[in-house]
Amino acid sequence: MTTVDSQARSARSGRTSLGKPLSGTAFALLLAAPGVALFLGIILYPLLASLVNSLYRQSLVLPGREFVGLENFGDVLGGDLLPVLRNTIVFTAGSTVIPFLIGLSLALALNQRMRGSAVLRGALLMPWIIPSVVASFLWLWIFNANYGVLNGLLVRAGVLDSGAVWLGDPSTAMLAVIIAKSWASFPWIMVMLLAGLQTVPADLMEAAEVDGAGAIRRFFAITLPHLKGVVGIVVLLEVIWNFHHFDIIWVLTGGGPAGSTTTFAVDVYRTAFRGFDVGSAAAMGVFWMIILTLLVVVYLRVMERGERR
């Protein structure tokens, strides 16, 4: 009992079991140590290792490696970097804009507190709950050229005379991949925007309605400015996630047909684990990181200027 009381008094006085006080800085460092260790082991070390690997010619199946300097970067620039960059930007833009518009529309509808909104909100979260690979195989079945649900519905409706090869046609493969990714993404965007909508002052909306402002006017003058911070976070995270998204593209098309859906993530994976070329894959990853960093910096600067205004 006496030992317990002494330990309690030591804890209240901010002292350790040895009687030495624990400063605020030391306590903060102690709390941050696990996070810093994870950052160093999971993020910083692989990043530095990739930068080093990009300077070597190295294979996954052959022992040893040879220092080649910037030769790998030259090979990447002389290869399919621009088509891959274009595909990545198209996929990122489409997979960000489409689910954002769907999520915003659903959030505005659910914010009206209509009957059954709680049940509908839970049901709309299902695409987000389903694992990405499972959702990919689901859409692989929907877009199947022979027995897919989409072709069956369009043929019965008279829109198509015969089934279309959605995933095998370069003109439609990217659109199909974007649709599948948008279906998996819109629920979390809806939840985030719905949370932001519930912070909009109700008395301000009522005052605007009394003054004669319509629904569209209230949205642009009151709702949208209050959602600016949430919208910025959602768009930024979606851009980052979509820029390095891999699983849905790989399951649906594998980067094909004819490279029409090959993004940075797919190209790095194929170069490293199909072509066994670690050096070129690392060099591609460096370009990938630089471009994504520039996009994030530009976006943050634009958002910062908007907030100042």
C-alpha positions, 0 to 999 in steps of 0.5 A, spaced: 500 500 500 505 504 501 509 503 495 502 504 491 502 511 494 509 513 493 508 511 486 502 515 485 505 521 488 511 520 484 506 520 478 503 527 480 509 530 481 511 529 474 517 525 476 520 518 474 521 512 479 528 514 479 526 521 482 528 525 476 523 530 473 521 528 466 521 534 461 516 536 456 521 535 451 523 528 453 516 526 454 514 529 447 520 525 444 518 519 448 511 519 445 514 520 438 519 515 438 514 509 435 512 514 429 519 516 427 521 509 427 515 507 423 517 513 418 524 511 418 523 504 417 517 504 412 518 510 408 525 513 409 529 507 408 525 504 402 525 511 399 533 512 399 534 505 397 530 506 391 534 512 389 540 508 390 537 502 386 536 507 380 543 508 379 545 501 378 543 496 373 540 490 377 536 484 376 532 480 380 534 474 377 541 475 376 546 476 382 550 483 383 549 489 380 553 495 376 553 502 377 551 506 371 549 513 374 544 516 370 543 511 364 537 508 367 533 515 367 535 516 360 532 509 358 526 511 362 526 518 358 527 515 351 522 510 353 514 510 354 514 515 359 510 520 356 504 515 354 504 513 361 504 520 364 498 521 360 495 515 362 496 516 369 493 523 369 487 521 365 486 516 370 487 520 376 483 526 373 477 522 371 477 517 378 477 524 382 472 528 378 467 523 377 466 520 384 467 527 387 461 529 383 457 523 385 459 524 393 457 531 393 450 530 390 449 524 395 451 528 401 447 534 399 441 529 398 442 525 405 443 532 408 436 534 407 434 529 413 429 525 408 426 519 411 430 513 411 437 517 410 440 513 415 439 506 412 441 509 405 447 512 408 449 505 410 447 502 404 451 507 400 458 505 404 458 498 401 462 499 395 467 502 400 467 496 405 468 491 399 476 489 398 478 493 392 480 486 389 473 483 390 470 489 387 475 489 381 473 482 379 466 484 380 467 489 375 471 484 371 464 480 370 460 486 369 464 488 363 465 481 360 464 481 353 461 475 352 456 474 359 457 481 362 451 484 365 452 491 362 452 488 355 446 484 357 442 490 359 444 494 353 443 489 348 436 488 351 435 495 351 436 496 343 442 500 345 447 495 342 446 490 337 452 485 340 456 485 346 462 490 346 469 489 348 469 494 353 476 492 357 479 489 350 478 496 346 483 501 347 478 507 346 473 504 352 478 500 357 480 507 360 473 509 361 471 502 364 477 502 369 475 509 371 468 507 372 470 501 377 475 506 381 469 511 382 464 506 384 469 504 389 471 511 391 465 515 392 462 513 399 468 515 403 467 522 399 460 522 400 461 521 408 467 526 408 462 532 405 456 530 409 460 531 415 462 538 412 455 539 410 452 538 417 457 544 420 454 549 416 450 554 420 442 552 420 441 559 422 445 562 416 441 558 411 435 560 414 436 567 413 438 567 406 432 563 405 428 568 408 432 574 404 429 570 397 436 566 396 434 560 392 437 553 393 443 554 388 444 561 390 445 558 397 449 553 395 455 557 392 454 563 397 454 559 403 455 551 403 461 551 398 465 556 402 464 552 408 466 546 405 472 549 402 477 546 407 473 539 407 473 539 399 481 541 399 483 535 403 478 530 399 481 532 393 488 532 395 487 525 398 484 522 392 489 525 387 495 522 391 491 515 392 489 515 384 496 517 382 499 511 385 493 506 384 494 499 382 490 493 384 483 495 380 487 497 373 491 490 374 485 486 375 481 489 369 486 490 364 493 489 366 495 495 363 492 493 356 490 493 351 496 496 347 498 500 353 492 504 354 491 503 361 498 503 363 499 508 369 506 509 373 504 504 378 503 498 373 509 500 369 513 500 375 510 493 377 511 490 370 518 493 369 520 490 376 517 483 377 515 481 370 522 484 366 526 483 373 529 490 371 530 493 378 534 499 376 529 501 371 523 500 375 527 505 381 528 510 376 521 510 373 519 510 381 523 517 382 520 520 376 513 518 379 515 521 386 517 528 383 511 529 378 506 527 384 510 532 389 510 537 384 502 536 383 501 536 391 505 542 392 502 546 386 495 544 389 497 546 396 499 553 393 493 554 390 489 552 396 493 557 400 492 563 396 485 561 396 484 561 403 488 568 404 483 571 399 
